[in-house]
Amino acid sequence: MARYILVATLICSLLLHCAEPQFAPVSTQCLQCICEGSSRCDFSIGCGSSTCGPYAITWGYWNDGGRPVPNGDSSYSEGAYMRCANDKGCAEATVQNYMLKYGHDCNGDQEVTCYDFAAIHRSGSSNCGAHLDNEYFNKLINCMAFYEIY
């Protein structure tokens, strides 16, 4: 599995700004739960002081996620990050690319699950073993129970 992730990451890196990940480690249902936990999946949320869009994406996260952009845009144009973070497909491509790069087992159960992806999304790859804040955690767990994913 790790070998496939590495190959997909290398392919994506060679293509520089791939909007669609070559391999999508995060399921559609898990993406929905990360979105629910981040903002109740509010696509009208816009940008705050440090995050943008319903996934609450920071510029650094977007950059680490390969700087994807909506069709016809350039990752180097002014506002590209904000446009991407507020576009469903582009924001999800950012999350997928980020997880291709940083996804791993955070809770020590020897599996990489939706919970691990959600913890990485919220706390970062190196701090994903820390407790999640109650609001995010409760929204996430309720959504995961709804979809019966763990």
Sequence and secondary structure as in RCSB ss.txt:
>XXXX:A:sequence
MARYILVATLICSLLLHCAEPQFAPVSTQCLQCICEGSSRCDFSIGCGSSTCGPYAITWGYWNDGGRPVPNGDSS
YSEGAYMRCANDKGCAEATVQNYMLKYGHDCNGDQEVTCYDFAAIHRSGSSNCGAHLDNEYFNKLINCMAFYEIY
>XXXX:A:secstr
 HHHHHHHHHHHHHHSS SS SS  S HHHHHHHHHHHHSS TT  B SS BTTTTB HHHHHHTT    TT  T
TSTTHHHHHHTSHHHHHHHHHHHHHHH   SSSSSS  HHHHHHHHHH GGGTTS   HHHHHHHHHHHHHHT  
